[in-house]
Amino acid sequence: MFPQLEQFTDLALVFLRIMVGLVFVNSGYNDLRDPAARAQSIGLPKSLTTFLGVAELLGGAAVIVGVLSQLAAIGLLIIMAGALQKKIFVWKTGFWGKDGLGWNYELIMVSMLLVVLCTNGGRFVIY
């Protein structure tokens, strides 16, 4: 319908990478600020929570910068699969959840990561 917009695809992908990356960098940073409290809140061991925090922080940064963004997207997709499993099958939250804390958010992140994975994040990547 609007073929003239194709010229902005790579810029749109950079914006998408920045947004999804910022979410994971922020999440990882918050996990690492107080891993004991975070571990207790999600029902995981502190060591695993620390690992997830580091993985989110580094994976998010890699997606933003465009370094091994497809591998970073795969790692973050695995983390999101775990989050979805926990929310759907363990905590049994609904799609929207109580107070907006359902698993709709995780599906949005999965969708964004799949775009990064399938496009390698566009033309403006380092590697």
Secondary structure as UniProt FT lines:
FT   HELIX           3..8
FT   HELIX           9..33
FT   HELIX           35..42
FT   HELIX           46..65
FT   HELIX           69..85
FT   HELIX           86..90
FT   HELIX           98..100
FT   HELIX           104..119
FT   TURN            120..121
//
